Amino acid sequence: MDRFYFPLWVNRFVPLLIAMKLGGLLYLGSMFYVGAAGETMNVGFRPEQSIPFSHRTHAGELQLDCRYCHTTVEKGARAAIPPTQVCANCHDAGETFLSQPETVSVHFGSERLKPLYESQIDGKPVFWKKVHDLPDYVFFDHSAHVTRGVSCVSCHGRVDQMDVVERVETLTMGWCLECHRNPDAHIRPQEFITDLGWTPEGDAAELGKKLRTENNIQPSTSCSTCHR
């Protein structure tokens, strides 16, 4: 059998193939770096916010329901960051910046609330840094979990006891799959979804299994569930 020889013009593509290979390695390296970055995986990550908001005060002492601020957790993929007006329901700056408001305003004139007051004036949203920030190649639907009995505490921990919210779970693929394969201990009655301190009278896994059977809850472990 005669040996086949590629025509000489094929040599023009050799540099392109090398560049594509190097580019592919750089792309994979970048994905790994971003996916494993501290802001993505590290337990204990607690960034400083523009306004020092205390969940211990609001969700703990004042017993504000999580859904008062995060209004979309039951109907959307994302847990909405509260707009300025939600905060202003209690911390209104009044008609003019740092002037006497017509109604009672909690901690009126506080320097810590200055970004909120400025937001009321210029209409620009307050900047909040994400604590739980999944990579863009991961799809997570809050409503799919919350409406099936998975409490906020399963992923976010006891935020009602945190002055500064921090990451308590890695949120890695393995961590998520473990829960999808063995979800019973994380499923609770719907009325206690945002009651972060709630504990069942008996075994949590037995109650979760009963609720999962009654409501036909079958967590998917397919790759396409999160990588679409």
C-alpha positions as CSV (number, residue, x, y, z in Angstrom):
1,M,0.0,0.0,0.0
2,D,1.4,3.4,-1.0
3,R,2.0,5.9,1.8
4,F,-0.4,8.9,1.8
5,Y,1.2,12.3,1.8
6,F,-0.7,15.4,2.9
7,P,-0.4,18.2,0.4
8,L,2.0,21.1,1.3
9,W,-0.8,23.6,1.8
10,V,-1.9,21.6,4.9
11,N,1.2,23.0,6.7
12,R,-0.4,26.4,6.9
13,F,-2.8,24.9,9.5
14,V,-0.1,23.6,11.8
15,P,0.3,27.0,13.6
16,L,-3.5,27.3,13.9
17,L,-3.7,23.8,15.5
18,I,-1.0,24.6,18.0
19,A,-2.7,27.9,18.9
20,M,-6.1,26.1,19.3
21,K,-4.4,23.5,21.6
22,L,-2.8,26.2,23.7
23,G,-6.0,28.2,23.8
24,G,-7.9,25.1,24.9
25,L,-5.5,24.5,27.7
26,L,-5.7,28.1,28.8
27,Y,-9.5,27.9,28.7
28,L,-9.7,24.8,30.8
29,G,-7.2,26.3,33.3
30,S,-9.2,29.5,33.5
31,M,-12.4,27.5,34.2
32,F,-10.7,25.5,37.0
33,Y,-9.3,28.7,38.5
34,V,-12.6,30.5,38.5
35,G,-14.5,27.4,39.6
36,A,-12.2,26.8,42.5
37,A,-11.7,30.4,43.5
38,G,-12.3,31.5,47.1
39,E,-15.4,33.4,46.2
40,T,-16.8,30.2,44.6
41,M,-16.0,27.4,47.0
42,N,-14.3,28.5,50.2
43,V,-16.2,27.8,53.5
44,G,-15.9,30.9,55.7
45,F,-16.0,33.4,52.9
46,R,-17.5,36.6,54.3
47,P,-17.0,39.7,52.2
48,E,-17.4,43.2,53.5
49,Q,-20.6,44.8,52.2
50,S,-21.3,48.5,51.4
51,I,-23.9,48.5,54.2
52,P,-23.1,46.4,57.3
53,F,-26.4,44.5,57.3
54,S,-26.9,42.1,60.2
55,H,-29.0,39.0,59.6
56,R,-28.8,38.3,63.3
57,T,-30.7,41.5,64.0
58,H,-33.2,41.3,61.1
59,A,-33.9,37.6,60.7
60,G,-33.1,36.6,64.2
61,E,-34.1,39.3,66.8
62,L,-36.8,40.9,64.6
63,Q,-38.0,37.6,63.1
64,L,-38.3,39.0,59.6
65,D,-39.2,36.2,57.2
66,C,-36.5,35.5,54.5
67,R,-39.1,36.1,51.8
68,Y,-39.7,39.7,52.9
69,C,-36.4,40.7,51.3
70,H,-35.7,37.7,49.0
71,T,-39.1,37.9,47.3
72,T,-38.5,35.5,44.4
73,V,-37.2,32.4,46.1
74,E,-40.5,30.6,45.7
75,K,-41.1,31.5,42.1
76,G,-37.8,32.1,40.4
77,A,-34.3,30.6,40.0
78,R,-32.6,33.5,41.7
79,A,-33.2,34.8,45.3
80,A,-33.7,38.5,44.6
81,I,-31.6,41.0,46.3
82,P,-34.0,43.5,48.0
83,P,-34.4,46.8,46.1
84,T,-33.7,50.0,47.9
85,Q,-37.4,50.6,48.6
86,V,-37.7,47.4,50.7
87,C,-34.9,48.7,53.0
88,A,-36.5,52.2,53.0
89,N,-39.7,50.8,54.4
90,C,-37.9,51.0,57.7
91,H,-34.8,53.1,57.0
92,D,-36.3,56.0,54.9
93,A,-34.1,59.0,54.3
94,G,-37.0,61.4,53.9
95,E,-37.6,63.8,51.1
96,T,-34.0,65.1,51.1
97,F,-30.7,63.5,52.0
98,L,-30.2,63.4,55.8
99,S,-33.1,65.8,56.4
100,Q,-35.8,65.2,59.0
101,P,-38.2,62.7,57.5
102,E,-41.9,63.0,57.8
103,T,-42.3,59.5,59.3
104,V,-40.4,57.5,61.8
105,S,-37.2,56.1,60.3
106,V,-35.1,53.4,62.1
107,H,-31.5,54.6,62.7
108,F,-32.2,57.8,60.8
109,G,-29.1,59.6,59.7
110,S,-26.7,56.8,60.4
111,E,-23.5,57.0,58.4
112,R,-23.7,53.2,57.9
113,L,-26.9,53.8,55.9
114,K,-25.4,56.5,53.7
115,P,-25.3,54.2,50.6
116,L,-29.0,53.5,51.1
117,Y,-29.9,57.2,51.3
118,E,-27.8,58.0,48.2
119,S,-29.6,55.2,46.4
120,Q,-32.9,56.7,47.2
121,I,-31.7,60.0,45.7
122,D,-29.9,58.9,42.5
123,G,-32.0,55.8,41.8
124,K,-28.9,53.6,41.6
125,P,-29.1,50.2,43.4
126,V,-27.0,49.6,46.5
127,F,-24.0,47.3,45.6
128,W,-24.1,44.0,47.4
129,K,-21.3,41.4,47.0
130,K,-22.5,37.8,46.6
131,V,-21.5,35.4,49.3
132,H,-22.9,32.4,47.5
133,D,-21.8,32.9,43.9
134,L,-21.9,29.8,41.7
135,P,-20.0,29.7,38.5
136,D,-21.9,30.8,35.4
137,Y,-21.8,27.2,34.0
138,V,-24.0,26.0,36.9
139,F,-27.7,26.4,36.9
140,F,-29.5,26.5,40.3
141,D,-33.2,27.1,40.8
142,H,-34.2,28.4,44.2
143,S,-37.9,27.8,43.6
144,A,-37.3,24.1,42.7
145,H,-35.8,23.5,46.1
146,V,-37.8,25.9,48.4
147,T,-41.2,24.6,47.0
148,R,-40.2,21.0,47.6
149,G,-39.4,21.4,51.3
150,V,-35.7,22.3,51.3
151,S,-35.1,25.0,53.8
152,C,-32.8,28.0,53.4
153,V,-30.7,26.6,56.3
154,S,-29.7,23.5,54.3
155,C,-27.4,25.6,52.1
156,H,-27.0,28.9,53.9
157,G,-26.8,27.7,57.5
158,R,-28.2,29.7,60.5
159,V,-28.0,33.1,58.9
160,D,-30.3,34.3,61.6
161,Q,-27.4,34.0,64.0
162,M,-24.9,35.8,61.7
163,D,-24.0,39.4,62.0
164,V,-22.0,39.0,58.8
165,V,-23.2,36.3,56.4
166,E,-20.6,33.7,55.5
167,R,-20.3,30.6,53.5
168,V,-21.0,27.4,55.5
169,E,-21.0,24.9,52.7
170,T,-18.7,24.3,49.8
171,L,-21.6,24.2,47.2
172,T,-19.4,21.9,45.1
173,M,-20.9,19.4,42.6
174,G,-20.2,16.5,44.9
175,W,-21.9,18.3,47.8
176,C,-25.0,18.9,45.7
177,L,-25.1,15.4,44.3
178,E,-24.8,13.9,47.8
179,C,-28.0,15.8,48.8
180,H,-29.8,14.8,45.6
181,R,-29.0,11.2,46.2
182,N,-29.9,11.3,49.9
183,P,-32.4,14.2,50.3
184,D,-34.6,12.9,53.1
185,A,-32.8,14.7,56.0
186,H,-33.2,18.0,54.2
187,I,-36.9,17.9,53.4
188,R,-39.3,19.5,55.9
189,P,-42.9,20.7,56.0
190,Q,-43.5,23.6,53.7
191,E,-44.7,25.9,56.5
192,F,-41.2,25.7,58.2
193,I,-39.1,26.5,55.1
194,T,-38.0,29.8,56.5
195,D,-38.1,28.9,60.1
196,L,-34.3,28.4,60.4
197,G,-34.4,27.2,64.0
198,W,-37.1,24.5,63.4
199,T,-36.3,20.9,64.3
200,P,-38.5,17.9,63.9
201,E,-39.9,16.0,66.9
202,G,-38.6,12.7,65.6
203,D,-36.0,11.5,63.1
204,A,-35.5,14.2,60.3
205,A,-34.8,11.6,57.6
206,E,-37.9,9.6,58.4
207,L,-40.1,12.7,58.2
208,G,-38.3,13.8,55.0
209,K,-38.9,10.4,53.4
210,K,-42.6,10.5,54.3
211,L,-42.9,14.0,52.8
212,R,-40.9,13.0,49.7
213,T,-43.2,10.0,49.1
214,E,-46.4,12.0,49.6
215,N,-45.3,14.8,47.3
216,N,-43.6,12.6,44.8
217,I,-40.2,14.5,45.1
218,Q,-37.5,12.8,43.0
219,P,-34.3,14.9,42.9
220,S,-32.5,14.5,39.6
221,T,-28.9,13.4,39.3
222,S,-28.7,14.0,35.6
223,C,-25.8,16.3,34.3
224,S,-28.3,18.4,32.3
225,T,-30.1,19.4,35.5
226,C,-27.4,21.9,36.4
227,H,-25.3,22.1,33.2
228,R,-27.7,23.2,30.5
